[in-house]
Amino acid sequence: MKQSALYNRKLKRVARTRAKLFGTSIRPRLAVFRSNRFIYAQLIDDVSGKTLAAASSADMKGKKAKIDAAKFVGEAVAKKAEKLGVKSAILDRRSYRYHGRVKALAEAARVAGLKI
C-alpha cells in the first residue's frame, strides 16, 4: 500500500523530535497525543520502557472546551508525577507545534508543579 507524501513528512517530523529526547526515571518523557476529540499525556521512562503515569481528557466528567480539557490533563499528569516523586520532565510534542492544546497542557503541568 502506497503511503501519502503528507504522512511520510509527518513521520519524519515525529522521528526528528523523538531522536533528541530520552526519558529516565528521574526525568521522564512527557509524551502528548492529540486526537480530534481527546488529548492524552503519558510520563514514560525510556530506560525501563514503562509508562509511569498517564492522563487523558476522556477521563473528564462533563464536556469542556478542548483547551480546558488540555489544562485538566496537564494538571492531572503533574499531580500523578508529584505522587511518584518526579519533579521534572521532558516534553515530547511529537509532530505537533507548541501551540494551542499542546501549549495549554504543558503550561498547566508547569503551574501544577512539574518542571518542563
C-alpha positions as CSV (number, residue, x, y, z in Angstrom):
1,M,0.0,0.0,0.0
2,K,1.4,3.4,-1.0
3,Q,1.6,6.0,1.7
4,S,1.0,9.6,1.0
5,A,3.8,12.2,1.0
6,L,2.0,14.1,3.8
7,Y,2.0,11.1,6.1
8,N,5.7,10.5,5.3
9,R,6.5,14.1,6.2
10,K,4.7,13.8,9.5
11,L,6.6,10.6,10.4
12,K,9.9,12.4,9.6
13,R,8.9,15.2,12.0
14,V,8.0,12.7,14.7
15,A,11.3,10.9,14.3
16,R,13.3,14.2,14.3
17,T,11.6,15.3,17.5
18,R,11.9,11.9,19.2
19,A,15.6,11.4,18.3
20,K,16.5,14.3,20.6
21,L,14.5,13.1,23.6
22,F,15.2,10.3,26.1
23,G,13.3,9.9,29.4
24,T,14.7,8.4,32.6
25,S,13.0,7.6,35.9
26,I,14.3,10.9,37.4
27,R,13.3,13.0,34.3
28,P,10.7,11.0,32.3
29,R,9.4,12.0,28.8
30,L,6.0,13.7,28.8
31,A,4.5,12.3,25.6
32,V,1.5,14.1,24.2
33,F,-1.0,12.7,21.8
34,R,-3.8,14.7,20.3
35,S,-6.9,13.3,18.6
36,N,-9.9,15.3,17.3
37,R,-11.9,14.6,20.5
38,F,-9.4,14.0,23.3
39,I,-5.9,14.7,24.4
40,Y,-3.6,12.2,26.2
41,A,-0.4,12.6,28.1
42,Q,2.0,9.9,29.5
43,L,5.1,10.1,31.6
44,I,7.5,7.5,30.1
45,D,10.7,6.0,31.4
46,D,12.7,5.0,28.3
47,V,15.4,3.2,30.3
48,S,12.9,0.6,31.5
49,G,10.4,1.1,28.8
50,K,7.5,1.7,31.2
51,T,4.8,4.2,31.5
52,L,4.9,5.8,34.9
53,A,1.7,7.8,34.8
54,A,-1.0,8.7,32.3
55,A,-3.9,11.1,32.0
56,S,-6.5,11.8,29.3
57,S,-9.4,14.1,28.7
58,A,-11.6,11.0,28.2
59,D,-11.4,10.6,32.0
60,M,-13.0,14.0,32.5
61,K,-16.5,14.3,33.8
62,G,-18.7,16.6,31.7
63,K,-17.9,18.3,28.4
64,K,-15.5,21.2,28.2
65,A,-13.7,23.1,25.5
66,K,-10.6,21.5,24.1
67,I,-8.2,24.0,25.7
68,D,-9.8,23.5,29.1
69,A,-9.6,19.7,28.6
70,A,-5.8,20.1,27.8
71,K,-5.3,22.1,31.0
72,F,-7.2,19.4,33.0
73,V,-4.9,16.7,31.6
74,G,-1.7,18.8,32.3
75,E,-2.8,19.3,35.9
76,A,-3.7,15.6,36.3
77,V,-0.4,14.3,35.0
78,A,1.5,16.7,37.1
79,K,-0.3,15.6,40.3
80,K,0.4,11.9,39.4
81,A,4.1,12.8,38.9
82,E,4.2,14.5,42.2
83,K,2.9,11.4,43.9
84,L,5.7,9.4,42.2
85,G,8.3,11.9,43.3
86,V,9.0,13.1,39.8
87,K,9.8,16.9,39.8
88,S,10.8,17.4,36.1
89,A,10.1,16.0,32.7
90,I,11.0,16.4,29.0
91,L,8.1,17.5,26.7
92,D,7.7,15.2,23.7
93,R,5.2,17.0,21.5
94,R,5.6,14.6,18.6
95,S,4.8,16.3,15.3
96,Y,2.6,19.0,16.9
97,R,3.6,22.6,17.2
98,Y,4.0,24.1,20.6
99,H,0.7,25.9,20.2
100,G,-2.9,25.6,21.3
101,R,-3.8,22.4,23.2
102,V,-0.2,21.2,23.5
103,K,0.9,24.6,24.9
104,A,-2.0,24.6,27.3
105,L,-1.2,21.1,28.6
106,A,2.5,22.0,29.1
107,E,1.7,25.3,30.9
108,A,-0.9,23.7,33.2
109,A,1.6,21.0,34.1
110,R,4.2,23.7,34.9
111,V,1.7,25.6,37.1
112,A,0.8,22.4,38.9
113,G,4.5,22.0,39.9
114,L,6.1,19.9,37.1
115,K,9.3,21.4,35.7
116,I,9.4,21.1,31.9
